[in-house]
Amino acid sequence: MYALFIVACAVLELTNTHTNEVVRVTPDAFAQFDHVLRDHRTGEQFTMDPALYDLLVDLAAAAGREPEYEIISGYRSPATNAKLASRPGSGVSSKSLHMQGRAIDVRLKGYPTAKLRDLAVSLKRGGVGYYERSDFVHLDTGRVRTWAGK
């Protein structure tokens, strides 16, 4: 999976919306991605699925944009996920792929999230959830499916 990323993109930028950390790295620095995508509530880090990075690059290319994303949520520890899932109406799955490093909630900088959702759905490369009120798109490397959240 890394090979696709290396060919497609020289640099990928991620901004964590909770910590304001920004990382612009070349493909040989994936450890920095895992750090920025850590659970901001607990500080726990996890090795993210490299297919997510390929997906981010491909989505940006399809949108005609540089791959510069704002990250709403990357890895979630089981404790964090359980806490979020216990809130009534949260829409957080108790079996979320965020806990496996296989999901990410994003905005592509300067690009409408509804259009990003449409592009992601058209790629058919995993789950795509659209959260209009919170203005982000959930992407994961699970089975192909779509949903709309709050």
Rosetta blueprint (number, residue, H / E / L):
1 M L
2 Y H
3 A H
4 L H
5 F H
6 I H
7 V H
8 A H
9 C L
10 A L
11 V L
12 L E
13 E E
14 L E
15 T E
16 N E
17 T L
18 H L
19 T L
20 N L
21 E L
22 V E
23 V E
24 R E
25 V E
26 T L
27 P H
28 D H
29 A H
30 F H
31 A H
32 Q H
33 F H
34 D H
35 H H
36 V H
37 L L
38 R L
39 D L
40 H L
41 R L
42 T L
43 G L
44 E L
45 Q L
46 F L
47 T L
48 M L
49 D L
50 P H
51 A H
52 L H
53 Y H
54 D H
55 L H
56 L H
57 V H
58 D H
59 L H
60 A H
61 A H
62 A H
63 A H
64 G L
65 R L
66 E L
67 P L
68 E E
69 Y E
70 E E
71 I E
72 I E
73 S E
74 G L
75 Y L
76 R L
77 S L
78 P H
79 A H
80 T H
81 N H
82 A H
83 K H
84 L H
85 A H
86 S L
87 R L
88 P L
89 G L
90 S L
91 G L
92 V L
93 S L
94 S L
95 K L
96 S L
97 L H
98 H H
99 M H
100 Q H
101 G L
102 R L
103 A E
104 I E
105 D E
106 V E
107 R E
108 L E
109 K L
110 G L
111 Y L
112 P L
113 T H
114 A H
115 K H
116 L H
117 R H
118 D H
119 L H
120 A H
121 V H
122 S H
123 L H
124 K L
125 R L
126 G L
127 G E
128 V E
129 G E
130 Y E
131 Y E
132 E L
133 R L
134 S L
135 D L
136 F E
137 V E
138 H E
139 L E
140 D E
141 T L
142 G L
143 R L
144 V L
145 R E
146 T E
147 W E
148 A E
149 G L
150 K L
